[in-house]
Amino acid sequence: MGFGSYDESEQETGNQTDEDDDSEAVSVHEHDHEGEVSFESEASTDDLVGRLSEMRDEDEE
C-alpha cells in the first residue's frame, strides 16, 4: 500500500467506530461564560490613540 492509499474496508470500519463512540466528543460549550469585563485607566482616549499610532509607526519601520 503506497502513501495516500487506503483499504476501503478499513475506512468503513473506522467510520462506524467513530459514530458509535461518543466518549471522546468535544463539548464546544464546556467553557462558555457570561458576564462583563471592565477596566479603569488614568490615560485619556487621546493618550491611548496616540500610543496606538506610535506602535503602528514602530511596526512599519
C-alpha positions as CSV (number, residue, x, y, z in Angstrom):
1,M,0.0,0.0,0.0
2,G,1.5,3.3,-1.1
3,F,1.4,6.7,0.5
4,G,-2.1,8.2,0.3
5,S,-3.8,4.9,-0.5
6,Y,-6.1,3.1,1.9
7,D,-8.1,-0.1,2.3
8,E,-11.8,0.7,1.8
9,S,-12.8,-1.9,4.3
10,E,-10.7,-0.3,7.0
11,Q,-12.1,3.1,6.1
12,E,-15.7,1.8,6.5
13,T,-14.9,0.1,9.8
14,G,-13.2,3.3,11.1
15,N,-16.3,5.4,10.4
16,Q,-18.6,3.0,12.2
17,T,-16.4,3.0,15.3
18,D,-16.2,6.8,15.3
19,E,-20.0,7.2,15.1
20,D,-20.7,4.7,17.9
21,D,-18.1,6.1,20.3
22,D,-19.2,9.5,21.8
23,S,-17.0,9.2,24.9
24,E,-14.3,11.5,23.4
25,A,-16.7,14.1,21.9
26,V,-15.7,17.7,22.4
27,S,-18.3,20.0,24.1
28,V,-17.9,23.4,22.5
29,H,-20.0,25.0,25.3
30,E,-18.0,23.5,28.2
31,H,-16.2,26.8,29.0
32,D,-18.8,29.3,28.0
33,H,-19.1,32.3,30.4
34,E,-21.5,35.1,30.6
35,G,-20.6,38.4,32.2
36,E,-18.9,41.8,31.7
37,V,-15.4,43.0,31.6
38,S,-14.4,46.5,32.6
39,F,-11.1,48.3,33.5
40,E,-10.1,51.6,34.7
41,S,-7.2,53.7,33.3
42,E,-5.9,57.1,34.1
43,A,-5.0,57.6,30.4
44,S,-7.3,59.6,28.3
45,T,-8.7,58.4,25.0
46,D,-6.4,60.8,23.2
47,D,-3.3,59.3,25.0
48,L,-4.4,55.8,24.1
49,V,-5.0,56.6,20.5
50,G,-1.6,58.4,20.3
51,R,0.1,55.4,21.8
52,L,-1.6,53.2,19.2
53,S,-0.4,55.4,16.4
54,E,3.2,55.2,17.8
55,M,3.0,51.4,18.0
56,R,1.8,51.3,14.4
57,D,4.6,53.6,13.3
58,E,7.2,51.3,15.0
59,D,5.8,48.3,13.2
60,E,6.2,50.0,9.8
61,E,9.9,50.7,10.4
